[in-house]
Amino acid sequence: MKGDIGVIGLAVMGQNLILNMNDHGFNVVAFNRTVSKVDDFLEGVAKGTNIIGASSLADLVSKLKMPRKVMLMVRAGDVVDAFIEQLLPLLDKGDIIIDGGNSNYPDTNRRVASLQEKGIYYVGTGVSGGEEGARFGPSIMPGGAPQAWPHVKPIFQAISAKTESGEACCDWVGKDGSGHFVKMVHNGIEYGDMQLISEAYHFMKEGLGLSHDEMQATFEEWKSTQLDSYLIDITTDILGYKDDDGEPLVEKILDTAGQKGTGKWTGINALDLGIPLTLITESVFARCLSSLKEQRVAAEKLFEKTIAPVQGEKKEWLEALKYALLASKIISYAQGFMLIREASEDNDWALNYGSVALMWRGGCIIRSAFLSNIRDAYANNPEIKFLGSDPYFKDILVESMPAWRKIVAKAIEIGLPMPTMTSALTFLDGYTTARLPANMIQAQRDYFGAHTYQRIDQPQGDFFHTNWTGTGGDTASTTYDA
Ligand code: 6PG
């Protein structure tokens, strides 16, 4: 009996995806560069399953049904290219290579195009949900050569997470590296959600002086609100987790956040595409700032920094905090979808934004009830440019506004850093301001560099230069936008 799919890479994500595929009745052939790991796997967790081992890439390929489907679950970067190189001589036209790692989407663009020329269909897919998701139902975001989709669809949709109404959290994203692009934005949103929750925890702990039990109880309550999400769930658990000495483990963890790069890529893409993705980018910078631990320790002493406790009824502050968190989260997703729209239009990907929201509804790290509302917003109006304009989200933003301002203002007053909640509010204030002070910037640019400006009393597209000092001359520089 030949295998339905081959999987290369037996780290935890690879192993769990294979076991998941096996559970759903697919015959999987497993291979790992260090071949002894294949035997360990077959003798260990895979014992008693239908999983077949391979002793080499040639062996793996020989054991697969046509068209062959080979999925790479290996470290992103050069390792992916190296495996593609080794696989190519073994494959035939019409065979499929799938990359399930966190690859940077320009790499996927390049691989899809170069393999297409050789008649091989390449798929770059985001797989989210960590170890447990991979084992029992991840969110899967495949893109690349569309010819591959009918062949991988039955496997991916069977093993993916399902929504409450049974829809698969996996659909075809689009051509080129669009699947990996969407996964990258997912990770950026993940960074934003994590930073927002951390800010709420910081406000509770340092501002309100809550105990861990009180904080845990608050997060527990938030589970039954619009904040209901996987990250709120795990935060509740984390707050209740005690170390061997009975103290909360979270307080013993060094406060420097790591990062593997997907959040940074999201920020870089936003800058490249000119999208004000302020919240996610702030969350990347917050991780960078956290890693300057020694400098922070010294600066706290130098500035004799203390955080003044927040006065007033704690219950009211917590209620306000909930609104501030929810409203900020809406802004983060709205900005993330602005970036996805811009990339889709720029690359001619024709992405379906509602379908992206559905793919994130279950299985992935940012899964939440709220994504159903995003999906509905796009179903009502696929052209919506800013999710905050959708009636459901607009009402929440308007309702949250006083509490949100109160929290952000208080944080600034007492010296508690809340970069994402603050930047989200500032973004909305900017987005809802018809006339911003950018006229002053244009005047300055024209003053010192003759960069020209447009006038509100003349047709747009006509550019003017003023000799502001009488000595600058009348020659304007050429007009272009980066
Ligand atoms: C997922 C996650 C995962 C990511 C980790 C680590 O969707 O399952 O996004 O793909 O690798 O969360 O990311 P950082 O190390 O950058 O925090």
Residues whose N, C-alpha, C, O or C-beta is under 5 A from the ligand:
A	BS01	6PG	V127 S128 G129 G130 N187 G258 Q259 K260 G261 T262 I365
